[in-house]
Amino acid sequence: MSTLTPRGIVAELDKYVVGQEQAKRMVAVAVRNRWRRQHLAPELRDEVSPKNIIMMGPTGVGKTEIARRLAKLSGAPFVKVEATKFTEVGYVGRDVESMVRDLMEIGVNLVREEENSRVRKTAETAAESRLMDLLLPNSFGLEERASTREKLLQQFHLGFLDEREVEMEVVEQGGSIDIFAIPGMEQMGSQVKDVFSKAFPPKRSRRKMKVRNAFNVLVQEESAKLVDQDALVDRARERVEQTGIIFIDEIDKIASVSQNRTSDISREGVQRDLLPIVEGSVVNTKYGMVRTDHILFIAAGAFHFSKPSDMIPELQGRFPLRVELQALGREEFLRILKEPDNALTKQYEALLATEQIRLSFTDDGLEEIAAFAEDTNARTENIGARRLYTIMEKILADISFDAPEMPGAQIVVDRAYVHEHLKDVRDDQDLSRYIL
């Protein structure tokens, strides 16, 4: 994070999200403030709270993508939840605290991956040693065993032994039905599993497997021995509490419209359940207690029929920053098709290249697609950049289907090609509503 300045964060986000400069600047400052907070004196550090954000804008303009890319950039534990998934405590549905438990699980996995990468070389060396013991019979003498072991190790490094089979002990994976995999009971299920795992150690059985698979299993076992699990959990908890990001989507769906507050009593209940989590509380997880005081919450919603002021006042106060994302037009659609590192055009070119087909797009063809996307969004529901998915799939449906039978073909998608493949939905307005 020390090298990620707000300007640098915006530049990285620009590679994947077109436009929305105000939203990018706001989230970049929010993330940088977390780094600044870590460098404050301890007595002041706990007083600085994260400035939670509400992003308002129609669907398909980049709200979720901004938050997801932001978390990836900062290496922070990140979880995306739908506000509509939760219901008021007492109703059937997921408990709001489950979002913090999910975040902690992600944090533990993130730190475990980092630790496994750190000890990878040592674990691989130990795994190779164990693998050679499995491959070599005990009948060899010491000198003969050492020279044979060296030859086998060279052959293994060159990949000559990958298909050879070896017999080894592995931990049996339980195949029982998970009776706790129902909404609201995930935490109870994990606690019961922990109790049973301590009371009944996992069984080990002998199995035959290929050398390459056996090596991967041994590396995992050796990595687990080298990593201190308690220290790992402590580091993960620290990272979740200090840098975790929770993205709450569709928050406008739990805001009661001012004219009709009695329509759904559980909406306000969900807000009241969310309030202590966002304000700062302690949540019990399988890894211990997790404080939410310094977790950054980013909420998003279209707010077509409600507005942020329809939320309960206490929750409004916990989201002090508001930013409106703009609807996308022809220029933005054209940039989305051309500029991002993961642009749709690049994806389709790469996909069809696997069938030895060279696909290319001309500027006038992309302009026609962008104009048609804007026109369709105006005539029907505005679903933002997601409209490009339906249009591109419609244009390239025939090529995608026939691709295996036409290797070596060169396809150029120009204005005429787009016109031809969108002719039926362009002429028939009713059909375009169903197809696009």
N, C-alpha and C positions, 0 to 999 in steps of 0.2 A: 504493500500500500504506500510505502514511502516514495515510490517512483510514480505512483498514479495520482497526478494532479487533476483538478476538475477539468482542465482543458484536455488532458490526456484521456480522461474517462469519456468525455463527449466525443473525442476523435475515434475512440474504439467503438462506441455505440453507433457512430455514423456508418461504420462498415456493415451494419446489419439493419438499422432502422432509418428510414428516410424521413426527413423533416422533424417536426416536434422539438424544435430547439429549446423552447422554454422548459418543457418537461425534462429533457436531458440535463440541462443546466441545474435544475432543482435537485434531481436525484444524485448528480455528481457532487454537489455541495454537501448533501446529506451524508453520503458515504465518506467524503473527505473529513467531515466533522468528527466522524467516529475515530479516524486516525489521530486527529488533533486531540481528541479527548484522552486517548491513551497516553499522551505526553504531558498531561496536566499533573499537578501535585495530587497525591492520593485523596486528601481531604476535599478538594474541589471536584475531582473526577466523578465521584458518586452523585454530585449535585447536578451534573450536566445530563439532561434527558435527551433522547433522540427526538428529532422533529418529524413526526409521522406525516405521511403525505396521502392526499386523496387525488387520484388522477381521473378526470372526467372527460368523456369523449365517446363517440359511437364505436361499435364493435369493429375490429379489424384495422385499427389505426396505429397499433404498436404498444399498447399499455403493458400487456403481459411480456412482450419481447424485451422491452426496456428493462423491466425488473429482473428477468431471467439472465440476460446478458450482464447486467450489473453484478449479480451474485457471482457469476462465473469469473468475471474480471477480478473481483476482490477476494476470491477463494473463500467466500463466506457460506456457512450452511444456509440453504434456501429451501423454502417449501411454499408451494402454491395451493391454496385451498379455495373452495367455492363457498361463499357465505350461505348459499341456499342449501348446502349439505347439512347445516346445523339446525337444530330446533331447540326450543326452550327446554330447559331441564325439566323432566317429568313427562315430556312427549317422546314418542319413538324417534330416534335419530341420534346422530353423533354428538358427543359432548364437546363443547368448544375447547376444552383443555387438550383434546386429542391433537390439535394443531401443534402445540408445544412438544408433545410426546413424539410426534412425527419429526419435528425439527431436530430434536435430540438424537433420534435414531439416525437421521441423515448426517448430523455432526459426528457421531461415533464412527460411521462408515467412512466419512471423509478423512478423519484423523487416522483411522486404521489403514486406509490406502496409502497415506503419506508415510506412516511408520513401516509398512511392508515394503515400500519403495526404498526407504532408507536402509533396511537390513537385507535387501534383495540379494546382493552379491554374497554376503556371508551365508544366507539361507541356501543359495544355489550351490555353494561349495559343500556345505554339509549334506545337501540332498544328493549331490553327485557321489559323495563318499558312501552314503547308505545304499544308493542304487548299484554301485559297483559290488558291494557286499552281497546284494541279492543276486547279481548276475554270476558271480564267481563261486564255484563249489569249494567246500572246505578241504578237498582232497589234495589241492596244490601245496607244494612246499613254499617256504617264505620267499625265496628268491624268484621262483617261477611265478608265484602269485603276484609279486610286485611288478614284474615285467608285463605279465598278462593284463594286470589292472591298468597299466599305463596305455597299452595298446587299445583296450576296450574304451578307455576314456577318450582317446583320440577319435575312435570310430563313432562314439556317441556325439562328440562335438561336431563331427562332419554329417551327422544325421543318418548314418548307416544302420543304427540299431533301433530307429523309431518304430518300425513295424514288428520288432521282436516282442514276444510276450514274456512277462515276468509275474511271479506269484508273490503277493504281499498282503499284509494286514491292513484293513481299512475300517474306519468307523461306520457302523450301519446307520443309514438315514431312516428316521421314523416315517412310516407311510400311513399313519393313522389319520382319520378325518379330524379336522380342526373344529371342535364344537363351539369354540369361542369366536369364530370368524363371523360374528354378527354385529351390527352397529351398536356401539356403546359398551361392548364387552371385550374390546381388544386388550385393554390394560389388565383385566382380570385374567385373561387367557395367558398373557406373557408371564404374569406372576406365578400362575399354577405350573406352567412349563418350567420355570426356574426352580421351583420346589422339587418337581419330579426329577429334573436333571441332576440335582444335588443328591437326592435320595437314591436314585438308580443311575449309576454311571453308564455312559453309552457303551453298547456292545461292539466288539471288534470281531470281524470275520475275515477269512482269507479269500482273496479273489485274484483271478488272473486278469491282467490288463496289459496294454501295449506300453512299451518303455517310455514313450513321450508322455502319455497320460499319467503313468506312475511317477515320473519326475515332477510333474506339476503338483500332484497330491503331496509328495514329499516336501516340495518347496513351501507349500501352505503350512504343513505341520511344523517345519523348522522355523518359519517366520513367526508362527504363534508362540514358539518357545522363546524367541529372541525379544518379543515385544511384551512390555509390562502392561498387562490389561488394566490394572487399577490406575496407573499413571495415564494411560490412553483415555480412559473415561473422564478423568479429571481435566485433561487438556481439552477434550471435546466439550465438556460442560462449560469450561471457561470461554471457549470460542463461540459457543451457542449464545451464552449470556451477553458477551461483549460485541459480537459481530453478526449474530444471526439476523436473517431477514425473513419475515412472513408476509407473503403477498395474498391479500384477501380480495378475490375477484367477485364480481356481481354484488357488491355491497349495497347498491341501490335497490336490490330486490328485497332487502330486509328493512328498508326505510318505509314507514307507513305514510301514505299520501295524506296530506293534512285534511282533505275533505272527507276522507273515508278511513278513519283510524280504527274502526271496529271491524274492518273487513277480515283481518287475519291477526288474531290476538298473539300468535306466537312470534310475529316479526319483532315486536318491541321486546319480547322476552329474550330473543337471540341477542339483541343489542345490549340488554342488561347483563347477559352472560358474558358478552365480549368485553364489556367495560373493565372489569377487574384485570383481565389478561393484558389489555392495552395500557391500562393505568400502571400496572406493575404489581405482580403477585408472585406467589411461589406455587409451582405445579409439581405434583408428585409423579415421577416417571420411574421406569424400571432401573434407571441408572442413578437414582437419587433425586433430590429436590433441585429444581431449576427455577431461577429467578427471571422474570420477564421485564424487569425495569428498563433494561438497555437494549432490548431487541427492537429493531426497526420494523415498523408496520407500514406497508404500502397498500392502500386500498384502491380499488378501481371499479368503475361502473359507468354505464351509459347515461344514467340519470335522465331518461326520456320523460318518464311520468312522475318522477320525484326529484328532489334536489337535496343537497347536503343538509340544508336547514330542516328537512323533515326527520332527520335522525334525532335521537334524544340529545338534549343539550350537553350532557356529560360526555357523550361519545364524540360529539362535534369538537369539543374542546381538546380532545386527545389527538385530533388530526388538524394541527394548526396550519399546515401548508396545503394549498389547493392549486391545482394547475389544470387548465383545460387543453385537451389535445384536439387539434383541428381535423375536420373531415378531409379525406383525400380527394384530389381532383385529377385531371388528365396529366398534368405535369408530374405530380407525385407518382402516379402509376407508371409513367414512362421511366422515371428514375428507379423505381422499385424493380422494374424488369431489367435494368441495365447495370446499376451501380453496386448493390450489396454483394458481399463475398459469397453469399448463398442464394443469389438471384435465381428465380424460377427458370429463366432461360438457360443458365449454366447447369442447373439440375437436369433438365431435359436433355441437353446436349451430352452430358456425362452418361445418363441412363441409356440413351440410344447408341452411344459409342461402344457400349458392351456388346451390341449386336452388329458391330462394324458398319454403323450408319453415321454419316457425317451430316449433322443437323446444324443449320445456321439461320440466324434471324437478321433481316434487313431493318434499317431504321424506319422506313415507311411502314413495314409490317408491324413493328412494335408500337408505332404511333397509332395505328389503326386499332390494335388490341387495347391500348390505353384509353382511346376515345370511346370504344364500345363499352369498356368497363365503367367509365364515368356515366355514359348514357343509361346503361342498365341499372346502375345504382340509383340514378335519378328517377327512373320510371317505376322501379320496384323497391324492395327494401334495401336500404344502404348498409351493406355488410363490409364496406371498406376494401382492404387489399385482398380479402378472401375471395372476392369476386374474380380475381385473376386466376385462381386455381380452377374454377369451373370453366372459364373461357379457354384457358390453355389446354385443359383436358379435352374439351369439345373439339378444338382445332386439331390436336394431335392424336385423337382417338384412333383414326384409321392407320396412321403410321405405327403407333404402338402395337396395334393388333397384328399388322402384316410384317413387322420388323424381322422376325426370324427367317422369313422367306425371301428377304431382299438384302442380303449382306453386300456391303460395298456401295450402297446407294448414297447419293448426295441429295439432300432435301433442303431447299431454300424457302423459308417462310417469309413471303413478302406481302404487300398490300393485297394483291390479287388472290393469293393463297388464302389469306384471312377472310376476304370477302366471300370466296367460294364456300368455305367450310362453316361460315356463320350465316349463310344466305337464308336457310329455313327459319332459324330463330329470329333473324332480323325482320323478315317479312311477316311472320305470325306473332303478334304481341302476346297472345294467350299462351302459345307454345314456349315463348322465351321465359314466361313466369314459372313454368314447370321445369324447364331444362336448366336455366341459369339462375 
